[in-house]
Each structure stands twice: as C-alpha cells, then as structure tokens.
Amino acid sequence: MATAGEKGIGRLFVIAVPYLWLLVLFLVPFLIVLKISLSQDVIAQPPYAPLLDLSQGWAGFVDFLSQLNFDNYVYVLDWNNEFLDAYGSSLIIAAVSTVLLLLVGYPIAYAMARAPRTLQPTLLMLVILPFWTSFLIRVYAWIGILSQDGLLNQALQALGLIDAPLEILNTDLAVYIGIVYSYLPFMVLPLYAALEKLDGTLLEAAEDLGCPPMRAFWLVTFPLSLPGVAAGCLLCFIPAVGEFVIPDLLGGSDTLMIGKSLWTEFTVNRSWTASSAVAVLLLIVLVVPIVIYQNIQARQLEAGK
Amino acid sequence: MSKSLSWFNVTALVLGFAFLYIPILLLVIYSFNASRLVTIWGGFSTQWYGALLENEQLLDAAWVTLRVAFLSSLVATVLGTMAALALTRYGRFFGRSLFSGMTYAPLVMPEVITGLSLLLLFVAIGLERGFWTITLAHITFTMCFVAVVVQSRLVTFDRSLEEAALDLGCPPFKTFFIITLPLILPAVVSGFMLAFTLSMDDLVIASFTTGPGATTLPMRIYSQVRMGVTPEINAICTVMIGIVTVVVVFASIMTKRQEAQRKRDEQAAAAH
C-alpha cells in the first residue's frame, strides 16, 4: 500500500493546480467585472475609478466601497438605450432557435440511434466533423448562399419559384438559419446519447400489447429521451443568448442581440464600465439555466453513464 | 423496430447531412472559382491558393494561431486531465461543488463574458496583452472541455488494474503513468484535439484578450469577411477544412485500430 503521506501530497497537487487555475482565471475575473460595473468611467488607463487600493488597508477598502455607484446599471436598464430590447430579443431568438434545433435535431438523432450498429460510428463522425471545422467558416459559408445574388436566390430563380431575389441575408431569418446550422451537433449528440441507450424491449412490449408506433413513441421513447432533450436544449440555448458572430455577420443592423450590444459598447463606445454592467446582467439572466446545466452534466458524468 | 419507419429515418439522415454538408461543399467549390465574384462561376482556377502564399499578413496570423493553439492545448490537456481525476477519483474535498461548477460553466458561458472578464483581469494585474494573454485565456476555457472528455472515460474505467498495482506496492504517481494514463490515452488525445481546434477557431475571446502585434487567423478572416466575401477567404477556409478533415479521420481510424487491438489483447488474456 502507498503511504498516506504520499497519497495525500499527490492528491493535493492534482486537486489544487486546476482548482487554483480556475479560481484565478475564471472566478476572480467575474469579481473584477462586477467591481468595474460599479465603478465610474474616467479618462485614464485603466479607464475606470475607483481602484481598490489595498496598501491603505481597511480605510482604503471603506473608501472604495463608498465610491461604488449604480450609474452603469441605471444607464443599461434605461429603456431609451435599447439594452433591455436587446436582452429580450436575444432570449426570444435563442428560445425560438432552440425549438427549431430540437425539431431538426431529434429526427436525425432518432434515425442515427435506429441505424444498424455497424453504421453508427460513421454517422456519429459525420455529425461531429462539421463541429471540428471552424465556427467562423461555417457562418461565413452562409453569406454566399443567402445574399441577394447568392446561390439560394440563383437556384430558386432558375427553378422559376421566385421572380425577384428574396432578401434573407441581414435579416433575423438569416440569424435563425445560422444558429440552427452551427449549433446542430450540440443538439444531436446529447439526443443521440439518450436515444442510443434506450431499451428496445420496452418498445417491443408496447407493440405486442397493441400500442400503435406513434403512440409508443410519445409514451415510451420521448419521455425516456428527456434527459438528452434537456441537455441539448441548454447546451444550445445558453451560448445562443450571448451569441456575437452570427448576428454580426448574418443579421441586419436592426437585429438586436445582447452579445453584439456588449461588443459595440466595448469596442465602439469604449465604455468598460457599461459593458461590464451588461455582462453582469446577462449573467444574472443566464444563471438559472447555467446551474441546471451544471447539475445535469455533473449527474451524468459523476454517476457514471 | 418496425420497418415502416425506416423511410422516415433515411429521409431524416439524408436531409440532415445535406443541411450540414452542402454549405461547406459550396464554399470549397467556390474557392476554385476563376471569377473575383464569389457567387458567379467563372471557370476553374487555383489562383486564390497562390495568392494565399503571398499574403504575408495571413501567413503571420496563421503562424500565431498555430503557436497559441499548440501551447494552450498542451497545457489545457494536462490541467483538464488533472481536473477530471480530481472530480472522479478524490471523493469529497473542500469546495468540491465550486470546483465542479467552475469546470462545467465555461462550456456554456457566452464568449463575450469570458473574453471581457479575462481582459479586465489582465488589465487589473498589469499584464501586457498579446500572445501570452491569448494563450492563458485559451488554456482556461479549453481545459474544461478536456476535463469533460477525460471524465466521461474515467467513470467507465475498470479500477481493479489500478488497485492491483497499488496493492503490489507501486507508488500512486507511477501507477498513474504506467496503468491509468495508457488506458485513458484515447480520451486524453481527443481532449487535446478538441482543445486545439477550439483554440484555432476562437474569435471572440482572442479579440478581447489580444494586444497590438498578436492577430490570430480568425481575427484576420473576420476583418476581411466584414469587408466582403472574396474567393481568397474561401481558399483559406478550404485549406483549414482540409487539414481538420484529414486529422480527424486519421485519428478516428487510429482509435478504432487501438480499440480493436485492446479487445484482442483482452480476449487473449482471458483465454489463458
């Protein structure tokens, strides 16, 4: 047997290194965002005040607390500044996209799980492969397809289905197409994982007892796939709310999404304090789905699949 | 399963894969377009690939991206594997739920938040922004993906071999390297590859955390795309798609072969 001491040091090392890393580079940055969101813009480097001056000890800390202010939140939550609209429309776009993803992804995952065993690894790889290719490239590919003189309009006109080109690029429709396209593997994979584990004898039993296939699907298959549905939906919904690249490249100037607003506030208006407030509020909106997702993930991974 | 559903399944698969692959295919085809206009076919040409080799800004960006991706995914693989071990092997420890929360949250965290918060950290501690800050940022968000991939392998892992080694007096450190690591290696390798591609792919976090002098390929592509679609971008995209496809297909064949070898070994061992 290994001595307790050896095991203790090794154990401590394996836990402490990634733990400290995440504390310093994941948790502390959020606290800094929170702090800066409560600061005022100043023309200096870094462009915010107050700074926490620890060298002055407790007095410095009290001084720091007394200078905190909520002006940035007042600014972001002002109806005239479009941030509230952006939060609302991000949530709607993400929710609608998630439903669309489920409608598109479920039949694919279902068909994969029902395919012959020998074919399944290949199908799985075909779903994962686009995910390995750059996200930016996959979004970019749609610009050439959806634009006014793009390939989709050319094809539809050649077929005589439309007379004038449709305006799809730079609209919300293009954003939906972009999100559904780029997030599809994230929806299909958890669904497939849930459907693949499904015990076929349950469906046979339902069939033997005279249950029609459609009814058996809703009574047996779908309820048993719900953990996959929940994982897939959260995995798509949460990042989609904060999506920046898709609304920026495919959406129009009137497409409001909060990820884009944050980016603009930061790069164009150069207000670090206001963009921090936007980030804090976005996190507050997302904290419930994120915690649910963490619990699902922890239960799946730690209980053993 | 009843046969009546199979036409439905086949349709779902054909439409699904058509949706996934046609846009990429069109992008590849139009990279060989002789015309400057991306959407009108003007004959076959490889001129845009030649133009790539002369575009020094693009090549510089590609070199920065590869270095960041290699370095960050290497460190992320080590840290992610440690995190996975900590979460599956060490039972309860102080602050465990905070730790597992921090490991899973970055998987879904919107990139704008991660990017902004890391930038503010780097500014607060006075770190000069550039190559190293992008690398630190990439390690942080990719190590969580590695942790999840390795963890899903560790939970289905037969611990009796490890226990046997420990019982026979093999120190834990050595046991890890001669027993555990070889067995979980396929998961560690896919974790590394995932971290590598995520790093190569990242636009938002890199844009926030970079400084003057360090421009990555996605940042370069993004600024060109904003000015309009050109066959040259199609060409660089095609090169990247080609590399990724070759690597992924090669890796999956390797894993399959290893898996088959392992099964044969196990059967042979059982027969004795």
Chai-1 contact restraints between the chains, C-beta under 6 A:
chainA,res_idxA,chainB,res_idxB,connection_type,confidence,min_distance_angstrom,max_distance_angstrom,comment,restraint_id
A,A2,B,L166,contact,1.0,0.0,6.0,A-B,restraint_1
A,A2,B,P171,contact,1.0,0.0,6.0,A-B,restraint_2
A,A2,B,P172,contact,1.0,0.0,6.0,A-B,restraint_3
A,K7,B,P172,contact,1.0,0.0,6.0,A-B,restraint_4
A,G10,B,P172,contact,1.0,0.0,6.0,A-B,restraint_5
A,G10,B,F173,contact,1.0,0.0,6.0,A-B,restraint_6
A,R11,B,Y90,contact,1.0,0.0,6.0,A-B,restraint_7
A,V14,B,M82,contact,1.0,0.0,6.0,A-B,restraint_8
A,V14,B,L85,contact,1.0,0.0,6.0,A-B,restraint_9
A,V14,B,A86,contact,1.0,0.0,6.0,A-B,restraint_10
A,I15,B,A86,contact,1.0,0.0,6.0,A-B,restraint_11
A,I15,B,F93,contact,1.0,0.0,6.0,A-B,restraint_12
A,V17,B,M82,contact,1.0,0.0,6.0,A-B,restraint_13
A,P18,B,L79,contact,1.0,0.0,6.0,A-B,restraint_14
A,P18,B,M82,contact,1.0,0.0,6.0,A-B,restraint_15
A,P18,B,A83,contact,1.0,0.0,6.0,A-B,restraint_16
A,Y19,B,F99,contact,1.0,0.0,6.0,A-B,restraint_17
A,W21,B,L79,contact,1.0,0.0,6.0,A-B,restraint_18
A,L22,B,M102,contact,1.0,0.0,6.0,A-B,restraint_19
A,L25,B,T140,contact,1.0,0.0,6.0,A-B,restraint_20
A,F26,B,M102,contact,1.0,0.0,6.0,A-B,restraint_21
A,P29,B,S117,contact,1.0,0.0,6.0,A-B,restraint_22
A,P29,B,L118,contact,1.0,0.0,6.0,A-B,restraint_23
A,P29,B,L121,contact,1.0,0.0,6.0,A-B,restraint_24
A,F30,B,S117,contact,1.0,0.0,6.0,A-B,restraint_25
A,I32,B,L120,contact,1.0,0.0,6.0,A-B,restraint_26
A,I32,B,L121,contact,1.0,0.0,6.0,A-B,restraint_27
A,I32,B,A124,contact,1.0,0.0,6.0,A-B,restraint_28
A,V33,B,S117,contact,1.0,0.0,6.0,A-B,restraint_29
A,V33,B,L120,contact,1.0,0.0,6.0,A-B,restraint_30
A,I36,B,L120,contact,1.0,0.0,6.0,A-B,restraint_31
A,P46,B,V123,contact,1.0,0.0,6.0,A-B,restraint_32
A,P107,B,A12,contact,1.0,0.0,6.0,A-B,restraint_33
A,I108,B,A12,contact,1.0,0.0,6.0,A-B,restraint_34
A,I108,B,G16,contact,1.0,0.0,6.0,A-B,restraint_35
A,A111,B,N9,contact,1.0,0.0,6.0,A-B,restraint_36
A,A111,B,A12,contact,1.0,0.0,6.0,A-B,restraint_37
A,A111,B,L13,contact,1.0,0.0,6.0,A-B,restraint_38
A,R114,B,M1,contact,1.0,0.0,6.0,A-B,restraint_39
A,R114,B,N9,contact,1.0,0.0,6.0,A-B,restraint_40
A,M125,B,S252,contact,1.0,0.0,6.0,A-B,restraint_41
A,P130,B,L20,contact,1.0,0.0,6.0,A-B,restraint_42
A,W132,B,T197,contact,1.0,0.0,6.0,A-B,restraint_43
A,W132,B,V244,contact,1.0,0.0,6.0,A-B,restraint_44
A,W132,B,V248,contact,1.0,0.0,6.0,A-B,restraint_45
A,T133,B,I241,contact,1.0,0.0,6.0,A-B,restraint_46
A,T133,B,V244,contact,1.0,0.0,6.0,A-B,restraint_47
A,S134,B,D201,contact,1.0,0.0,6.0,A-B,restraint_48
A,S134,B,M240,contact,1.0,0.0,6.0,A-B,restraint_49
A,F135,B,D201,contact,1.0,0.0,6.0,A-B,restraint_50
A,L136,B,L203,contact,1.0,0.0,6.0,A-B,restraint_51
A,L136,B,P218,contact,1.0,0.0,6.0,A-B,restraint_52
A,L136,B,I221,contact,1.0,0.0,6.0,A-B,restraint_53
A,I137,B,C237,contact,1.0,0.0,6.0,A-B,restraint_54
A,Y140,B,V225,contact,1.0,0.0,6.0,A-B,restraint_55
A,A141,B,P23,contact,1.0,0.0,6.0,A-B,restraint_56
A,A141,B,L27,contact,1.0,0.0,6.0,A-B,restraint_57
A,I143,B,V229,contact,1.0,0.0,6.0,A-B,restraint_58
A,G144,B,V38,contact,1.0,0.0,6.0,A-B,restraint_59
A,G144,B,T39,contact,1.0,0.0,6.0,A-B,restraint_60
A,G144,B,V229,contact,1.0,0.0,6.0,A-B,restraint_61
A,D149,B,T39,contact,1.0,0.0,6.0,A-B,restraint_62
A,G150,B,T39,contact,1.0,0.0,6.0,A-B,restraint_63
A,P213,B,S2,contact,1.0,0.0,6.0,A-B,restraint_64
A,I238,B,V108,contact,1.0,0.0,6.0,A-B,restraint_65
A,P239,B,V108,contact,1.0,0.0,6.0,A-B,restraint_66
A,P239,B,P110,contact,1.0,0.0,6.0,A-B,restraint_67
A,G242,B,P110,contact,1.0,0.0,6.0,A-B,restraint_68
A,G242,B,V112,contact,1.0,0.0,6.0,A-B,restraint_69
A,F244,B,V112,contact,1.0,0.0,6.0,A-B,restraint_70
A,F244,B,V204,contact,1.0,0.0,6.0,A-B,restraint_71
A,G259,B,V112,contact,1.0,0.0,6.0,A-B,restraint_72
A,L262,B,V112,contact,1.0,0.0,6.0,A-B,restraint_73
A,A279,B,I113,contact,1.0,0.0,6.0,A-B,restraint_74
A,A279,B,L116,contact,1.0,0.0,6.0,A-B,restraint_75
A,I290,B,A105,contact,1.0,0.0,6.0,A-B,restraint_76
A,Y293,B,V108,contact,1.0,0.0,6.0,A-B,restraint_77
A,Q294,B,G101,contact,1.0,0.0,6.0,A-B,restraint_78
A,Q294,B,Y104,contact,1.0,0.0,6.0,A-B,restraint_79
A,Q297,B,Y104,contact,1.0,0.0,6.0,A-B,restraint_80
A,A298,B,S100,contact,1.0,0.0,6.0,A-B,restraint_81
A,L301,B,Q151,contact,1.0,0.0,6.0,A-B,restraint_82
A,L301,B,S152,contact,1.0,0.0,6.0,A-B,restraint_83
A,G304,B,V155,contact,1.0,0.0,6.0,A-B,restraint_84
